[in-house]
Amino acid sequence: MTNLTKNSWTDEIFDRLTSIIPKAPGIACFDFDNTLIRNDFGEKIMDELLHDGLKFVPHDLSEFFRDKELWRDHTKLSFAEKERLVWEEYTYQLKEYGIERGYRWTSFIFQGMDKVEYYEVSRRAWERVNHYDKDSGVFPQVEMKDLIAYLNYYNWTVYIVTASPEPGIAAISHLFPVEESKVIGMRQELGENGKYTHKLIEPYTYGEGKVKAIEERIGVYPDLAFGDSFNDYPMLCRAKQMAVAINRDNPEFASACANKGIYIQPYFTFPPVLT
């Protein structure tokens, strides 16, 4: 794409992007959920595994729940009951301990799969929720997909930096397109059997953890960075040339970003990309 289509970009951001990008290749880092896409795909993968009855995980999940006895053998619970109870516990974790701990808690749900199985689950989840005509649907933002094509044309290196599970997002990154190896997300240790465990590999890519992961895995801070929440704020603050905050009606986030000279982009209104 030799020219970036304006769509819903503000005049100021559009002019800045089309000035910076053609000059010289650099590095661009994008958050995924609610930045590159509409809604939260990490939770949709989690939902897919719950729909399947948590068939990959060990029978005893008592260490992850307040009700230890109930979860000593989750196979005794119906699929519907498991699904309800997991979302109930997840909501509790988020409310009582904050978003990062809540996200970390979910890692047990993503255990027990090898890479092939992880990719299959992710792609099946994408097929199930990729509906542009539903409020809960998950689909690419047309502005972001066009922007990545524009960056690729000018030989930029594009990364996705997400708190969602790395294999789950890598499985669909070709849709944007971003190389699988350029997805930096929640990583889990592999067991001797080649299956992912619930144990996380630090740094966990939330908040400052995103910055630490960029330092370790890229080696330099991005020239451009894009994100939609305080989870992304440290990464946005490190951008060397330009950072863009996608404002989903969060005045506190928008104000903090504006005070740091981060550009504010209202949530996109242009029709979605159909995939």
Beta strands, then each sheet from edge to edge (+ up, - down):
strand 1: 27-30
strand 2: 37-38
strand 3: 139-140
strand 4: 157-165
strand 5: 183-190
strand 6: 196-201
strand 7: 224-227
strand 8: 242-247
strand 9: 263-266
sheet 1: 6+ 5- 4- 1- 7- 8- 9-
sheet 2: 2+ 3-
end
